[in-house]
Amino acid sequence: MRTFSNIYTLCKSLVVVTLTMLLVACGGGGEPEVVKPKKPAVIMVFGDSTSQGYGVELFGEYYENIPPGKMYADLLRNKLKSEGMDEFASITVINESLGSEFAFEGLKRLPFLMAYHKPTHVILAHGTNDARAGFGTASISNTFVSMVGIVQGNGAKALLADVTLTIFGREYANEYSTMMVNTAKATGATYVPILLGTLFNPIYTLNDGLGYHQNELAQPIMMQNVWDKLIPLLE
């Protein structure tokens, strides 16, 4: 009886050890470790007011919505530093966003900025103003295709941020997001659902009378959405 008990205990221990090894091998011990890049990276955020931090234009003047240093681009820069992602190579975050800019206007600025900053990764985050002005999703997609072409033509990786406009309702928001997903697939860009977790939630909407800018509470969520797609692209 004692022998059988010993055998049973031994078998049970072997099963536990085997399962533990399998869990470790499959990454079951927790989140996978982030691999720190070995090559320098210059990350350029390129969008409109949602990325710049300004959204209300009165008589040619911009009024700041988000406190300095609290925009998602700033939080991204801070997290890259705090996580030690620059341990082996420098990582720079540049924000060249411009409030109230249409995507087709940004398209004209992009070649100069690519030549000037020489970014390795570009987060394209226009489109809101075009949608608000009534430009069709096909037109906006064509502009993004051109933008991605410029970015990739300069040897950089393009990330297409889905800055979905919510003031036209959920049906339009879904149509816009579908367009962004398809555009990313067609161009080889990385799709970023930057507003995931904030859409149609007044807690994250800026009280500026416009109804589509994200407030300070939304910025950490937006940053994390960008982080999740950006980090795997760093080398």
Secondary structure, 3 states (H helix, E strand, C coil): CHHHHHHHHHHHHHHHHHHHHHHHHCCCCCCCCCCCCCCCEEEEEEECHHHHCEEEEECCEEEECCCCCCCHHHHHHHHHHHCCCCCCCCEEEEECCCCCCCHHHHHHHHHHHHHHHCCCEEEEECCHHHHHCCCCHHHHHHHHHHHHHHHHHCCCEEEEECCCCCCCCHHHHHHHHHHHHHHHHHHCCEEECCCCCCCCCHHHECCCCCCCCECHHHHHHHHHHHHHHHHHHCC
